[in-house]
């Protein structure tokens, strides 16, 4: 009996909490696994800000568009499957940033369901998937994993430590070394070409622009300094809000226009009205515009 007990103990140590390691087989299962709606009870203002952000609709694009649809259409991209029922996680390279939890926590059946939903224009189903609190405050909170290890189960990460966190699953908050640093945002907002895929593709290079133009030119502010003032989780701009977007762009870009009008004497007694317009756009942003 003692021998059997010892064997069972060794098996448990070798495969701890195997049930928690199971991957989601459906969109609903993946959405439930990363559901952070309970955060709203204590963080109502932050949650309301997040709900208006693009992180809350990371697969939707602008104005409710289904931005990943080409990846589900046969022949539309180099990643598109021949048949949506044959879709796999690898058919959606955009998951790297737009749904990173799918890469670590979803079966290929989730990709099949998503491909069919995209082709059917089922925005309600697609909208169930997004970048929520758990993705940012756990999955993406550590990048130096060889030194620091993987993010711990049942632990959230923030800019400060909270030893007792009133949540049934995440009972502790630890300080992240990168949460208030631009490199944290750079994980998704890009250096440029994604060369690690078997079919390389160009994507957002906002973080690369920030490093190679703004920082190299003496800039000292981080992404968070400009886009998360006072902890604002809207992380502006919200491109679905035209007024707010226009105001933000106006503060970041100045436009000077100079005009010169004259009559051109093409030939005797023939005057042709002409105008010369000189424009100058100056950017005060920490990166190129537009980008993502």
PyMOL commands that set and color helices and strands:
alter all, ss='L'
color gray80, all
select helices_A, chain A and resi 2-14+18-21+27-33+37-41+44-51+54-57+69-72+84-86+89-91+95-98+100-105+108-120+123-126+133-139+145-148+182-189+206-215+223-227+229-231+242-252
alter helices_A, ss='H'
color red, helices_A
select strands_A, chain A and resi 155-158+172-175+253-267+270-283
alter strands_A, ss='S'
color yellow, strands_A
deselect
rebuild
show_as cartoon
